[in-house]
Amino acid sequence: MTMQTLTIRRPDDWHVHLRDGAMLGAVAPFTARQFARAIVMPNLSPPVTSVAAASAYCERIIAAAGPGFAPLMTCYLSDASDPDEIARGFDEGVWVAAKLYPANATTNSAAGVTDVANLRPALERMQAIGMPLLIHGEVTDPQVDVFDREAVFIDRVLSGLVRDFPALKIVLEHITTAEAADFIAEAPANVAATITPQHLILNRNALFAGGLRPHAYCLPVVKREHHRLAVRRAATSGSPKFFLGTDSAPHGVEAKESACGCAGIFNAAFALESYAAVFDEEGALDRFEAFAAEHGPRFYGLPLNQGTITLVREGTQIPPAIEAGNSRLVPFQAGEKLPWRLA
């Protein structure tokens, strides 16, 4: 008999962009509706590099999201990151992790790290105090094909970090390739990865289906079909090294549908429905709770959530657009009907 309802421990989102200002007010309630906690990315403009800035941003998020939601703040790393400031923010409970963006790898990453060697003092301190390092894992070398940047980053940078900092907790964010799935599966227990719904559902054909499709464009870009299948196998494997991270990244429709469209997919409004559909298709609904609600907090050393959420097999019609202040957002899978609905 086909399962008609699925009740799981309330999940968390271990990678989300909530933006600021009017956009924050528009998107935060979608994340808070589904998730008890979320790791919030620090790539604002200017980026969140100080404890004071992180504390103030946290207060704005709480005001926008409403009660019952806990934002987990991150420190934006740069070549000039101060190990003392990083440690102070972690000790005071303001930051739960620090985020490494290679300079110019993605949205608002111009102030990111130009050479990981510049981060050694910060990474040594983070390793000593147990503070996780979150990584956007792509090289920015213009000679490297955009579809190969994650695999090359693993070879050139990540393998060395894992070797040189054996006790540092590392999360490779939004993995997209078979190489990443294999590397994480074979790495020590202190190395894990987040997985987005779009990288479970789309391959690179989605970018060119009947024309250029800006709403399928994110970074890291979606890859070939065999990579998508490898990431699906990782997500649904039951391995504690893989957990939910939407990388929901809202941009107004005018910023997406332009001559130089922004990278990012807004999936927060129907994230759980998207993930549940994938686990259902893979015959792995019995592993969905662990992926969504257990692996992440256990890796971060945080308590599991106490409440539950229920999905019902009644179907969700995703609208073509969602109002967001003075703009509109086109949600992931806009216009499609998904088999599950969040009760």
C-alpha positions in Angstrom: 0.0 0.0 0.0 1.4 3.4 -0.9 2.2 5.7 2.0 -0.2 8.6 2.2 1.3 10.6 5.0 4.8 11.1 6.2 5.5 12.6 9.7 9.1 13.4 10.5 11.1 15.3 13.2 11.1 19.0 12.3 14.0 19.5 9.9 16.7 22.1 9.5 18.1 23.9 6.5 21.9 23.8 6.7 22.5 26.3 3.9 20.3 29.2 3.0 20.5 32.8 1.7 18.0 35.1 3.4 19.3 38.4 2.0 18.4 41.6 3.8 15.9 44.4 3.8 12.6 43.9 1.9 13.8 40.6 0.4 14.6 39.2 3.8 11.0 40.1 4.9 9.6 38.4 1.9 11.6 35.1 2.0 12.4 34.4 5.7 8.8 33.2 6.5 9.0 30.5 3.9 12.1 29.0 5.5 10.7 29.4 9.0 7.5 27.7 8.0 9.3 24.4 7.3 12.6 24.5 9.3 13.3 25.0 13.0 16.8 26.3 12.2 18.9 27.4 9.3 22.5 28.1 8.6 22.4 31.6 7.1 25.0 32.6 4.5 27.0 35.8 5.3 27.4 37.1 1.7 25.5 40.3 2.1 26.9 43.6 0.7 29.0 44.4 2.7 29.7 40.8 3.9 29.2 39.7 7.5 32.8 39.7 8.8 32.3 41.0 12.4 30.6 39.7 15.5 28.6 42.9 15.7 27.4 42.7 12.2 26.4 39.0 12.7 24.4 39.9 15.9 22.6 42.7 14.2 21.7 40.6 11.1 20.5 37.8 13.4 18.1 40.2 15.1 16.7 41.3 11.7 16.2 37.7 10.6 14.3 36.8 13.8 12.1 39.9 13.3 11.3 38.8 9.7 10.9 35.1 10.3 8.7 35.3 13.4 8.7 33.1 16.6 9.9 29.5 16.7 12.8 29.9 14.2 16.5 30.0 15.1 19.0 31.5 12.5 22.5 30.0 12.8 24.9 32.7 11.8 28.2 32.3 9.9 31.3 34.4 9.5 32.4 35.5 6.0 36.1 34.6 5.6 38.5 36.8 3.7 42.3 37.1 3.3 42.3 39.5 6.3 40.1 37.4 8.6 41.2 37.9 12.3 41.4 34.5 14.2 40.7 36.4 17.5 37.4 37.9 16.1 36.4 34.5 14.7 37.0 32.7 18.0 35.3 35.4 20.0 32.1 35.1 17.9 32.2 31.4 18.2 32.8 31.5 22.0 29.9 33.9 22.4 27.5 31.7 20.4 27.1 34.3 17.7 28.6 32.2 15.0 28.2 28.5 14.5 30.6 28.2 11.5 32.7 30.2 9.1 32.2 30.3 5.3 34.9 30.2 2.7 34.0 31.7 -0.7 36.8 31.7 -3.2 37.0 35.3 -4.4 34.5 36.0 -7.3 33.1 32.4 -7.2 29.5 33.4 -6.8 27.1 36.2 -5.7 28.7 38.8 -3.4 32.0 36.9 -3.2 34.3 39.6 -4.4 35.7 40.0 -0.9 36.3 36.3 -0.6 39.6 34.4 -0.2 42.2 34.7 -3.0 44.4 31.9 -1.7 43.5 29.4 1.0 47.1 29.7 2.3 46.1 33.1 3.6 43.6 31.5 5.9 46.0 29.2 7.7 46.0 31.1 11.0 42.2 31.3 11.0 41.8 27.6 10.1 44.3 26.5 12.8 42.2 28.5 15.4 38.9 27.0 14.1 40.3 23.5 14.3 41.4 24.1 17.9 38.0 25.4 19.0 35.9 23.0 17.0 34.4 25.6 14.7 33.2 24.1 11.3 34.4 25.4 8.0 31.8 25.7 5.2 33.1 25.8 1.7 31.8 26.9 -1.7 33.9 24.4 -3.5 34.8 25.8 -6.9 38.0 27.2 -8.4 37.8 30.5 -10.2 40.6 29.9 -12.6 39.2 31.2 -16.0 41.1 28.4 -17.8 39.0 25.7 -16.0 35.7 24.8 -17.6 32.7 26.0 -15.5 31.4 22.5 -15.4 34.7 21.2 -14.0 35.3 23.8 -11.3 34.0 21.6 -8.4 36.1 18.6 -9.3 39.2 20.7 -9.8 38.6 22.4 -6.4 38.5 19.0 -4.7 41.9 18.1 -6.3 43.6 21.4 -5.9 42.3 22.7 -2.6 39.9 20.4 -0.6 42.1 17.3 -0.5 44.9 19.4 0.9 42.7 21.1 3.6 41.5 17.7 4.8 45.1 16.4 4.9 46.6 19.5 6.6 43.7 20.1 9.1 42.7 16.5 10.2 40.5 17.6 13.1 38.8 20.5 11.3 35.1 20.0 10.7 34.5 20.7 7.0 31.2 20.9 5.0 31.4 21.0 1.2 28.3 22.9 0.4 25.8 22.1 -2.4 27.7 19.2 -4.0 27.0 18.7 -7.7 29.3 15.9 -9.0 30.1 12.3 -8.7 33.6 13.3 -7.7 32.3 15.3 -4.8 29.9 12.5 -3.7 32.8 9.9 -3.8 35.3 12.2 -2.0 32.9 12.9 0.9 31.9 9.3 1.2 35.5 8.2 1.5 36.7 11.1 3.7 37.0 11.0 7.5 34.0 11.5 9.7 34.7 15.2 10.2 34.0 15.9 6.5 30.4 16.2 5.2 28.3 17.8 2.5 25.0 19.5 1.9 22.7 18.7 -1.0 20.2 21.0 -2.7 16.9 20.0 -4.3 17.9 21.5 -7.7 21.0 19.3 -7.9 18.9 16.2 -7.2 16.3 17.2 -9.9 18.0 19.1 -12.7 20.8 18.2 -15.1 22.4 20.7 -17.4 19.9 20.2 -20.2 17.5 22.2 -18.0 19.6 25.3 -18.8 18.9 25.0 -22.5 15.4 23.5 -22.8 13.9 25.3 -25.7 16.1 28.4 -25.1 18.2 29.9 -22.3 16.5 29.2 -18.9 17.8 31.7 -16.4 15.7 30.3 -13.5 17.6 27.0 -13.8 21.0 28.8 -13.4 22.7 28.5 -10.0 26.3 28.2 -8.9 27.7 25.6 -8.8 25.9 25.1 -12.1 23.9 21.9 -12.6 25.9 19.1 -14.3 25.6 16.1 -16.6 23.0 13.4 -15.8 25.5 10.9 -14.4 26.5 13.5 -11.8 22.9 14.1 -10.9 22.3 10.4 -10.3 25.4 10.2 -8.2 24.3 13.0 -6.0 20.8 11.4 -5.7 22.5 8.1 -4.6 24.5 10.0 -1.9 21.4 11.9 -0.6 19.3 8.8 -0.3 22.0 6.5 0.9 21.4 6.9 4.6 25.0 8.0 5.1 25.3 10.6 7.9 27.8 12.5 5.8 25.1 14.0 3.6 22.3 16.3 4.8 19.8 18.9 3.7 20.9 22.3 2.6 18.7 24.1 0.1 21.1 26.9 -1.0 17.8 28.8 -1.6 19.1 32.1 -3.2 16.4 34.6 -4.1 16.8 37.1 -6.9 14.0 39.3 -8.2 12.8 38.3 -11.7 14.4 41.4 -13.2 17.8 40.3 -12.0 17.3 36.7 -13.3 15.8 37.6 -16.7 18.5 40.1 -17.8 21.5 40.2 -20.2 23.7 39.0 -17.4 21.3 37.0 -15.1 22.2 36.4 -11.5 23.0 32.9 -10.2 20.7 31.4 -7.7 17.5 29.4 -7.4 14.7 30.3 -4.9 13.5 26.9 -3.6 12.6 27.7 0.0 8.9 28.0 -0.5 8.4 24.3 -1.4 11.7 22.8 -0.4 10.4 19.8 1.6 7.9 18.9 -1.1 10.8 18.9 -3.6 13.0 16.7 -1.5 10.2 14.3 -0.5 9.4 13.8 -4.2 13.0 12.7 -4.8 13.2 10.3 -1.9 9.8 8.9 -2.9 11.0 8.3 -6.5 14.1 6.6 -5.1 12.1 4.3 -2.7 13.9 5.9 0.2 11.1 7.7 2.2 12.3 5.7 5.2 15.6 7.6 5.0 14.2 11.1 4.5 13.9 12.0 8.2 17.6 11.3 8.8 18.7 13.3 5.8 16.4 16.3 6.7 16.4 16.3 10.5 19.2 14.2 12.0 22.5 14.1 10.1 23.0 17.9 10.1 22.5 18.5 13.9 24.6 15.5 14.8 27.5 16.7 12.6 27.3 20.2 14.1 26.9 18.8 17.7 23.5 20.4 18.2 20.4 18.8 19.7 17.7 17.2 17.5 14.5 19.2 17.2 11.6 18.1 19.3 8.6 19.0 17.1 7.3 17.2 13.9 6.0 18.2 10.5 3.7 16.1 8.3 3.7 15.8 4.5 0.6 14.4 2.8 0.2 12.8 -0.6 -2.3 15.4 -1.8 -0.2 17.4 -4.3 1.2 20.9 -4.3 0.8 23.2 -7.3 3.7 25.6 -7.4 2.8 29.1 -8.6 4.5 30.7 -11.5 5.7 33.6 -9.3 5.7 34.8 -5.7 5.4 38.5 -4.8 8.5 39.8 -2.9 8.3 43.5 -2.0 8.6 45.5 -5.1 9.6 42.5 -7.2 8.6 38.9 -7.9 10.4 35.6 -7.4 10.1 32.7 -9.7 10.2 29.6 -7.4 12.0 26.4 -8.3 9.7 24.1 -10.4 7.4 27.0 -11.1 4.1 25.8 -12.6 4.7 22.2 -11.8 2.6 20.0 -9.5 4.5 18.0 -6.9 3.0 14.8 -5.3 3.5 15.9 -1.6 2.1 18.8 0.4 3.3 20.2 3.7 0.3 19.9 6.0 
